[in-house]
Amino acid sequence: MMGRGKLPIGSKKEPVKKTISKQDRKDLKILADDFCILHRKDVQEIIETCKSYAEGQQKIMRVYTAVYLH
């Protein structure tokens, strides 16, 4: 019987990769496009790797602020 005990020595539990939904990813792309920063590699990476819409939105707004307001 497999229990919930310790993992065997040498094995590792794989972390669960949490990603956002396709709709959230699409919405982030629209947001970035509205600010004319969708073409930037850093923005593309944010959209692909963020763990929530709010996280992606916040990071995109930081890029926008750095590019246009400083």
N, C-alpha and C positions, 0 to 999 in steps of 0.2 A: 504494500500500500504506500503510495506516494503521499507524504504529509507536507506540512508547511514548515518543516524544519530548516536547518541550515543547508546551503547548497554544497555539493561535493567539492572537495579541494580541487582547485584548478579551473572550475567553471565560474562563469560570471553571469549575473543577471543583466540582460540587455536593457538599457533605459528605453522607456517608451518615448518615441518622438511625437510630440504634440504639434500639430500644424493647424493653421486656420482653414476655414472652408473656402471652396472655390469662389463663392459669392463675396466673402470678405476680401479675398485676394483681388478680385475684380474691382471691388469698391476702393481698395487702396491704390490700385493702378489708376482709376479715374481721378482720385484725389491728387496723386502725383502729377498726372497729366494736366489737371486744372491749374496747377502751380508751375507748369512747364519744366518739371524736373524728372519726369519719367525716364528720359533718355540716360540719366546718370547711372553708372554702374553701382554706386553705393546704395542708391534708392532701389534698384532692382534686387540687390542682395537683401535689403531690409524686407522687401515684400516676400521674398522666398523663404526667409528664415525666421520671421517673427512668430511668436507663439500665441498672439492674440491681435485682434483688430486694433485695440487701444494702444498696444505696444508699437505696432507698425505706424499708426497715425502719429504718435508722439515722436518717433524717430524721423519720420518724413518731415514733420513740422520743424524739427531741429535742423535738418538739412536745408529746408527752405529759408529759415531764419539766417543760417550761416551764409547762404548764397546771396540772398537779396537784401537783407537788413543790416549787414555789417560791412 
